[in-house]
Amino acid sequence: MILRSRLLIGACTVLASLVVAAPALATSTLTVQAPARTEPDKAIDVTFSGFADAPGTAAVDGTGANMTLRTWTERNASNCEATAAAQSTRPDAKFAGTGFIESPAPYTLTSTVLFAANGAYRICAYLEVGQTADAAANTGPPAAFSETVVQVGDPPPPCTVPALSGITVAAATKRLKSAGCALGTVKKPRKTGRKTLVVKSQSKSSGTRLEAGAKINVVLKIKPAKKKKKR
């Protein structure tokens, strides 16, 4: 992923009527705009915009307390953390950049982003009071937060649960992967020796449709011995 900040506008002049309206009483806002879908290694614009309003500022003149916009991207993440400090600790979250914004004033920050691999990329953005260099140092809630998801490449097909009864874990893993699913927890009998184990039961019945990559749990049993034919 490549990220380049292209434009940061902290507006220093607005209509007189806005100054009279006491912007210090406004609430900081943040929105993230990006294409819903793109292709790998294709540049897209991601725009962060809103109104920056740090406590203690009373005029739109660019001399108020500064604010910091921090952004992360994370592939196939189901959510963003509540704070930038918490987001910074997630192992799969990629720090995307920092923008310093004068307050109180409207702002717009546009970045050019490239994603190398297929997946659903969640963009997490936090607008914070102050200009602390270390995201982990500010554990308080942000003044504003926003997120969006960009689908890179075709989304994976949904999981259609296959029949797993009577096959080994290795075979079940391959069958699940081919069906768009994944192997979950595996429960084995207590004493097995060197006997072959096969699937006794599965957490979802075959034919069930789930989201892509859904995990299916299985319970194993010792493979029954073949019955000898009577002569």
VOPAGU-2260 file (C-alpha; in pm, 1 decimal, decimal comma):
REM VOPAGU-2260
SITE   aa  ch    i         X         Y         Z
SITE  MET   A    0       0,0       0,0       0,0
SITE  ILE   A    1     129,4     348,2     -88,3
SITE  LEU   A    2      -7,6     663,5      71,1
SITE  ARG   A    3      76,5    1019,4     -28,9
SITE  SER   A    4     -84,8    1325,2     127,9
SITE  ARG   A    5    -173,0    1560,0    -157,3
SITE  LEU   A    6    -385,5    1837,1     -12,7
SITE  LEU   A    7    -444,6    1982,3     332,9
SITE  ILE   A    8    -665,5    2287,0     357,1
SITE  GLY   A    9    -727,7    2461,8     688,1
SITE  ALA   A   10    -956,9    2745,1     593,7
SITE  CYS   A   11    -859,1    3068,4     765,8
SITE  THR   A   12   -1133,7    3293,0     627,1
SITE  VAL   A   13   -1505,5    3236,0     621,7
SITE  LEU   A   14   -1815,2    3452,1     599,5
SITE  ALA   A   15   -1861,1    3708,0     875,9
SITE  SER   A   16   -2188,0    3544,3     972,2
SITE  LEU   A   17   -1997,7    3224,3    1060,5
SITE  VAL   A   18   -1762,3    3415,6    1292,8
SITE  VAL   A   19   -2055,9    3570,8    1471,3
SITE  ALA   A   20   -2208,5    3225,6    1512,6
SITE  ALA   A   21   -1940,3    3134,4    1771,6
SITE  PRO   A   22   -1766,4    2837,5    1604,9
SITE  ALA   A   23   -1617,7    2740,7    1942,2
SITE  LEU   A   24   -1959,3    2598,1    2022,7
SITE  ALA   A   25   -1956,8    2382,1    1711,6
SITE  THR   A   26   -1880,6    2012,5    1721,7
SITE  SER   A   27   -1583,5    1859,5    1542,9
SITE  THR   A   28   -1694,1    1647,0    1248,3
SITE  LEU   A   29   -1523,4    1398,2    1019,5
SITE  THR   A   30   -1631,2    1209,3     708,7
SITE  VAL   A   31   -1435,1     967,7     490,2
SITE  GLN   A   32   -1513,2     943,4     119,0
SITE  ALA   A   33   -1364,1     673,7    -106,8
SITE  PRO   A   34   -1473,3     456,9    -400,7
SITE  ALA   A   35   -1672,4     155,1    -286,1
SITE  ARG   A   36   -1467,7     -71,4    -515,3
SITE  THR   A   37   -1132,8     -66,8    -693,1
SITE  GLU   A   38    -872,0    -302,0    -838,0
SITE  PRO   A   39    -533,2    -403,2    -692,2
SITE  ASP   A   40    -250,5    -152,3    -755,2
SITE  LYS   A   41    -492,9     108,5    -890,0
SITE  ALA   A   42    -461,7     453,2    -730,9
SITE  ILE   A   43    -773,6     594,6    -567,0
SITE  ASP   A   44    -841,7     918,3    -378,9
SITE  VAL   A   45    -954,5     901,4     -17,3
SITE  THR   A   46   -1086,4    1232,7     117,9
SITE  PHE   A   47   -1116,7    1326,1     485,5
SITE  SER   A   48   -1319,8    1637,1     556,6
SITE  GLY   A   49   -1522,6    1812,6     823,9
SITE  PHE   A   50   -1497,0    2087,5    1079,9
SITE  ALA   A   51   -1211,8    2102,9    1333,2
SITE  ASP   A   52   -1314,4    2254,8    1666,4
SITE  ALA   A   53   -1071,0    2215,7    1953,6
SITE  PRO   A   54   -1184,3    2334,6    2299,5
SITE  GLY   A   55   -1077,9    2687,2    2390,1
SITE  THR   A   56   -1081,6    2836,7    2041,3
SITE  ALA   A   57   -1311,1    3127,4    1968,3
SITE  ALA   A   58   -1238,1    3260,1    1619,5
SITE  VAL   A   59   -1171,1    3122,0    1275,5
SITE  ASP   A   60    -828,8    3283,3    1238,9
SITE  GLY   A   61    -589,7    2987,4    1234,2
SITE  THR   A   62    -443,6    3069,9    1576,1
SITE  GLY   A   63    -643,3    2822,0    1783,5
SITE  ALA   A   64    -530,4    2490,3    1923,8
SITE  ASN   A   65    -421,8    2248,7    1650,7
SITE  MET   A   66    -575,9    1907,3    1589,5
SITE  THR   A   67    -438,7    1582,0    1447,4
SITE  LEU   A   68    -601,3    1348,0    1196,0
SITE  ARG   A   69    -468,4     989,8    1217,4
SITE  THR   A   70    -567,0     717,9     972,2
SITE  TRP   A   71    -523,3     341,2     945,2
SITE  THR   A   72    -623,6      73,1     696,2
SITE  GLU   A   73    -688,1    -290,5     781,8
SITE  ARG   A   74    -765,9    -574,7     543,9
SITE  ASN   A   75   -1080,9    -778,2     613,6
SITE  ALA   A   76   -1137,1    -610,9     951,0
SITE  SER   A   77   -1487,9    -625,7    1095,9
SITE  ASN   A   78   -1454,1    -300,8    1291,0
SITE  CYS   A   79   -1229,0     -12,9    1398,9
SITE  GLU   A   80   -1120,8      44,9    1757,8
SITE  ALA   A   81   -1282,8     325,1    1959,9
SITE  THR   A   82    -957,2     521,8    1993,2
SITE  ALA   A   83    -647,4     580,7    1782,0
SITE  ALA   A   84    -431,8     444,5    2065,7
SITE  ALA   A   85    -619,8     113,6    2059,7
SITE  GLN   A   86    -617,3      98,6    1679,0
SITE  SER   A   87    -239,5     144,7    1676,5
SITE  THR   A   88    -194,9    -179,4    1874,8
SITE  ARG   A   89    -379,4    -404,4    1628,1
SITE  PRO   A   90    -123,3    -627,8    1454,1
SITE  ASP   A   91    -289,9    -615,5    1111,9
SITE  ALA   A   92    -367,2    -240,9    1110,5
SITE  LYS   A   93    -142,7     -40,2     876,0
SITE  PHE   A   94     -75,3     320,8     974,9
SITE  ALA   A   95    -175,9     530,9     675,7
SITE  GLY   A   96     -74,4     883,2     774,9
SITE  THR   A   97    -110,9    1192,9     989,7
SITE  GLY   A   98    -250,9    1534,3     902,4
SITE  PHE   A   99    -218,4    1845,5    1122,6
SITE  ILE   A  100    -520,5    2074,2    1112,3
SITE  GLU   A  101    -573,6    2427,7    1245,4
SITE  SER   A  102    -880,0    2485,0    1460,3
SITE  PRO   A  103   -1143,9    2614,8    1447,3
SITE  ALA   A  104   -1188,4    2581,1    1073,2
SITE  PRO   A  105   -1325,0    2353,1     803,5
SITE  TYR   A  106   -1066,7    2117,4     657,4
SITE  THR   A  107   -1010,8    1876,8     369,4
SITE  LEU   A  108    -731,3    1620,6     339,8
SITE  THR   A  109    -703,2    1406,3      27,1
SITE  SER   A  110    -467,2    1109,1       3,4
SITE  THR   A  111    -376,6     881,6    -286,3
SITE  VAL   A  112    -391,7     513,8    -190,4
SITE  LEU   A  113    -296,7     187,5    -361,5
SITE  PHE   A  114    -389,1    -155,2    -226,6
SITE  ALA   A  115    -178,4    -445,0    -354,2
SITE  ALA   A  116    -397,1    -745,8    -270,9
SITE  ASN   A  117    -764,4    -836,8    -298,3
SITE  GLY   A  118    -980,2    -788,3       7,9
SITE  ALA   A  119   -1214,8    -555,9     192,5
SITE  TYR   A  120   -1003,8    -273,0     336,7
SITE  ARG   A  121   -1148,7     -79,1     629,2
SITE  ILE   A  122   -1025,1     279,4     660,7
SITE  CYS   A  123   -1032,4     411,0    1020,2
SITE  ALA   A  124    -991,5     786,6    1082,3
SITE  TYR   A  125    -958,9     972,7    1414,0
SITE  LEU   A  126    -961,2    1351,6    1468,3
SITE  GLU   A  127    -787,4    1437,0    1796,6
SITE  VAL   A  128    -717,9    1754,3    1992,2
SITE  GLY   A  129    -348,3    1849,3    2002,4
SITE  GLN   A  130     -45,5    1744,6    1802,3
SITE  THR   A  131     100,8    1451,9    1992,9
SITE  ALA   A  132     342,6    1260,4    1770,6
SITE  ASP   A  133     267,7     923,4    1929,3
SITE  ALA   A  134     -82,2     785,3    1869,7
SITE  ALA   A  135     -47,0     550,2    2168,2
SITE  ALA   A  136       1,1     848,0    2403,2
SITE  ASN   A  137    -352,2     979,3    2354,4
SITE  THR   A  138    -584,7     718,9    2503,4
SITE  GLY   A  139    -888,6     945,1    2528,6
SITE  PRO   A  140   -1180,7     935,9    2284,4
SITE  PRO   A  141   -1130,3    1131,3    1959,8
SITE  ALA   A  142   -1308,8    1459,2    1891,7
SITE  ALA   A  143   -1454,8    1288,6    1582,4
SITE  PHE   A  144   -1434,0     948,4    1416,7
SITE  SER   A  145   -1529,1     804,8    1077,3
SITE  GLU   A  146   -1471,9     488,1     875,9
SITE  THR   A  147   -1544,5     336,7     536,6
SITE  VAL   A  148   -1469,9      14,3     347,7
SITE  VAL   A  149   -1314,0     -22,6       2,6
SITE  GLN   A  150   -1352,8    -358,6    -175,6
SITE  VAL   A  151   -1036,4    -436,4    -372,7
SITE  GLY   A  152   -1091,3    -691,4    -649,8
SITE  ASP   A  153   -1386,5    -927,3    -660,6
SITE  PRO   A  154   -1528,7   -1022,8    -321,3
SITE  PRO   A  155   -1474,2   -1387,8    -226,1
SITE  PRO   A  156   -1763,5   -1627,3    -290,8
SITE  PRO   A  157   -1985,1   -1709,5       7,3
SITE  CYS   A  158   -1926,9   -2025,1     209,2
SITE  THR   A  159   -2155,3   -2313,8     114,7
SITE  VAL   A  160   -2094,6   -2574,9     384,0
SITE  PRO   A  161   -1994,4   -2914,4     238,8
SITE  ALA   A  162   -2061,0   -3257,9     388,2
SITE  LEU   A  163   -1764,1   -3361,9     603,8
SITE  SER   A  164   -1882,5   -3679,6     775,6
SITE  GLY   A  165   -1645,5   -3974,0     752,5
SITE  ILE   A  166   -1341,7   -3791,2     609,4
SITE  THR   A  167   -1011,7   -3697,1     774,6
SITE  VAL   A  168    -924,9   -3348,3     899,4
SITE  ALA   A  169    -685,3   -3297,1     608,1
SITE  ALA   A  170    -956,2   -3387,2     358,1
SITE  ALA   A  171   -1211,8   -3174,0     544,0
SITE  THR   A  172    -975,7   -2873,5     536,2
SITE  LYS   A  173    -936,1   -2899,2     158,1
SITE  ARG   A  174   -1308,5   -2948,3     104,2
SITE  LEU   A  175   -1392,6   -2647,9     321,4
SITE  LYS   A  176   -1143,3   -2425,2     142,2
SITE  SER   A  177   -1285,0   -2523,5    -196,4
SITE  ALA   A  178   -1632,4   -2430,5     -68,7
SITE  GLY   A  179   -1524,0   -2085,1      53,2
SITE  CYS   A  180   -1522,3   -2190,1     418,4
SITE  ALA   A  181   -1251,1   -2259,2     677,1
SITE  LEU   A  182   -1184,6   -2517,1     945,2
SITE  GLY   A  183   -1271,9   -2403,0    1297,8
SITE  THR   A  184   -1209,6   -2588,5    1623,0
SITE  VAL   A  185   -1140,4   -2959,9    1612,9
SITE  LYS   A  186   -1250,7   -3181,5    1902,1
SITE  LYS   A  187   -1082,9   -3521,1    1928,6
SITE  PRO   A  188   -1168,5   -3825,4    2141,5
SITE  ARG   A  189    -949,9   -3866,9    2449,7
SITE  LYS   A  190    -776,2   -4192,2    2358,5
SITE  THR   A  191    -695,9   -4252,4    1994,8
SITE  GLY   A  192    -360,8   -4428,7    1980,9
SITE  ARG   A  193    -244,7   -4442,0    1620,5
SITE  LYS   A  194    -590,0   -4499,9    1482,5
SITE  THR   A  195    -724,7   -4289,1    1199,0
SITE  LEU   A  196    -965,7   -4012,5    1297,3
SITE  VAL   A  197   -1254,7   -3895,5    1080,2
SITE  VAL   A  198   -1527,9   -3635,0    1115,7
SITE  LYS   A  199   -1818,3   -3749,2    1332,7
SITE  SER   A  200   -2021,6   -3426,5    1323,9
SITE  GLN   A  201   -1996,1   -3063,0    1208,6
SITE  SER   A  202   -2125,8   -2737,1    1355,7
SITE  LYS   A  203   -2322,0   -2638,2    1042,8
SITE  SER   A  204   -2515,0   -2877,6     823,9
SITE  SER   A  205   -2413,2   -2925,7     462,2
SITE  GLY   A  206   -2573,9   -2686,0     218,5
SITE  THR   A  207   -2587,7   -2396,9     467,1
SITE  ARG   A  208   -2478,1   -2064,7     312,1
SITE  LEU   A  209   -2260,2   -1839,4     526,7
SITE  GLU   A  210   -2030,4   -1542,7     475,7
SITE  ALA   A  211   -1701,2   -1605,1     298,5
SITE  GLY   A  212   -1438,8   -1770,3     517,8
SITE  ALA   A  213   -1686,2   -1883,2     783,8
SITE  LYS   A  214   -1530,7   -2135,5    1023,6
SITE  ILE   A  215   -1689,7   -2476,7    1064,7
SITE  ASN   A  216   -1616,1   -2671,7    1383,2
SITE  VAL   A  217   -1589,2   -3049,3    1373,9
SITE  VAL   A  218   -1594,3   -3337,3    1619,1
SITE  LEU   A  219   -1380,6   -3640,8    1534,7
SITE  LYS   A  220   -1414,1   -4009,9    1602,7
SITE  ILE   A  221   -1202,0   -4316,0    1543,6
SITE  LYS   A  222   -1256,2   -4448,7    1194,3
SITE  PRO   A  223   -1463,2   -4765,2    1218,0
SITE  ALA   A  224   -1286,7   -5083,0    1117,0
SITE  LYS   A  225   -1402,7   -5238,7     794,2
SITE  LYS   A  226   -1630,3   -5535,8     847,0
SITE  LYS   A  227   -1493,1   -5858,4     709,5
SITE  LYS   A  228   -1712,0   -6025,1     454,9
SITE  LYS   A  229   -1843,8   -6365,5     552,1
SITE  ARG   A  230   -1748,2   -6648,3     315,3
